[in-house]
Amino acid sequence: MLMENVYTQNVNQINFPSKVENLTLVEKFIDNVCEENKVNQDFYGNILIALTEAVNNAIFHGNASDPLKKVTVTCKQNDKSIAFFVEDQGKGFDYNTLPDPTDPDNIEKPNGRGVFLMKNLADQVEFHDNGRKVEIVFKVSAN
């Protein structure tokens, strides 16, 4: 279920061409969101890694590094959580058939850990729009 509509406070968004150097924009965006929400350093690291992985996937896999295609990162929050939505303009993918990066056959492969990392660092990860949009949620309150 897309949780986008339950977040009504502090909506922030950035759009940028699919170029790897634009990851610095994402890092600044995350820094600002975390500073505004007084996110502690442990959670900051999880957010930074998970979002960087999602944006890397959007640039390289979703948009095939095509600088004419955009990546959109949206942050929405409420009192209990911060949700990030990373969307690309690619064809999507079947997120239910990703190989397990912890399988011995995949351990040595240089790629294939992004979604695994996102799922292990965030409280919730869901894919929408045929895999073109990922929702990554971090709880900021125990309530």
C-alpha positions in Angstrom: 0.0 0.0 0.0 1.4 3.4 -1.0 1.6 5.4 2.2 2.3 8.7 0.4 -1.0 10.3 1.5 -0.5 9.8 5.3 2.5 12.2 5.3 1.3 15.8 5.5 4.1 17.7 7.1 7.3 19.1 5.5 7.1 17.8 2.0 10.5 18.2 0.2 11.4 17.1 -3.3 14.3 17.2 -5.7 14.5 16.3 -9.4 17.7 15.8 -11.4 19.1 14.2 -14.5 20.4 10.6 -14.3 24.0 11.4 -13.7 26.1 9.8 -11.0 27.5 13.2 -9.9 24.0 14.2 -8.8 24.4 11.9 -5.9 25.9 14.9 -4.1 22.5 16.6 -4.4 20.9 13.7 -2.8 23.4 13.7 0.1 22.7 17.4 0.7 19.0 16.7 0.5 19.3 14.0 3.1 21.5 16.2 5.3 18.8 18.9 5.3 16.0 16.5 6.0 17.9 14.9 8.9 18.9 18.2 10.3 15.4 19.6 10.2 14.1 16.4 12.0 16.9 16.1 14.5 17.7 12.6 13.3 20.4 11.0 15.4 23.7 9.9 13.7 22.8 6.1 13.8 19.6 6.7 11.8 21.3 9.2 9.6 23.8 6.6 8.4 21.0 4.1 7.6 19.0 6.8 5.7 22.1 7.9 3.8 23.1 4.4 2.7 19.5 3.3 1.8 18.7 6.4 -0.2 22.1 6.3 -2.0 21.4 2.7 -3.0 17.9 3.6 -4.2 19.1 6.6 -6.2 22.0 4.6 -7.7 19.5 1.9 -8.8 17.2 4.6 -10.3 20.1 6.2 -12.2 21.9 3.0 -13.4 19.2 0.4 -13.7 16.0 2.3 -14.0 17.1 5.1 -16.3 20.1 3.3 -17.8 22.3 6.4 -17.0 20.3 8.4 -19.6 20.8 12.0 -18.6 17.6 12.9 -20.5 15.7 10.9 -17.9 15.0 12.3 -14.5 15.2 10.9 -11.0 12.8 12.3 -8.4 13.4 12.0 -4.7 10.5 13.1 -2.4 10.5 13.2 1.4 7.3 13.3 3.3 6.9 12.9 7.1 4.6 12.8 10.0 5.1 12.6 13.7 6.1 8.9 13.6 8.1 8.5 10.5 10.0 9.9 7.5 9.3 8.4 4.1 11.4 8.8 1.0 10.1 8.0 -2.5 12.7 7.5 -5.2 11.2 7.4 -8.7 12.8 6.9 -12.1 11.5 7.0 -15.7 12.6 3.5 -16.7 10.7 0.5 -17.6 10.5 -0.9 -14.1 11.6 -4.3 -12.9 10.3 -7.4 -11.2 11.3 -6.8 -7.6 10.0 -10.2 -6.5 12.6 -12.1 -8.4 15.8 -10.5 -7.3 18.6 -12.9 -6.5 19.6 -13.3 -2.9 23.0 -11.5 -2.4 23.8 -13.7 0.6 23.5 -16.9 -1.5 27.0 -18.4 -1.9 26.7 -18.2 -5.7 26.1 -14.4 -5.5 28.5 -13.5 -2.6 31.4 -12.6 -5.0 29.3 -10.6 -7.4 30.0 -6.8 -7.3 26.4 -5.8 -7.8 23.0 -6.9 -6.5 23.1 -5.7 -2.9 21.1 -2.4 -3.1 17.6 -3.6 -2.4 19.0 -6.0 0.3 20.7 -3.1 2.0 17.6 -0.9 1.8 15.4 -3.6 3.3 17.9 -4.2 6.1 18.4 -0.5 7.0 14.9 0.9 6.7 11.8 0.0 8.7 9.8 -0.5 5.5 10.6 -0.8 1.8 7.9 -1.1 -0.8 8.0 -0.9 -4.6 5.2 0.7 -6.7 4.5 1.5 -10.3 6.0 -1.7 -11.6 9.3 -1.1 -9.7 9.8 2.5 -11.0 9.1 3.9 -7.5 10.5 2.7 -4.2 9.1 3.9 -0.8 11.6 3.7 2.0 10.3 4.4 5.5 12.2 5.2 8.7 10.4 5.4 12.0 11.5 8.4 14.1 9.2 7.9 17.1 8.3 4.9 19.2 4.7 6.1 19.4 
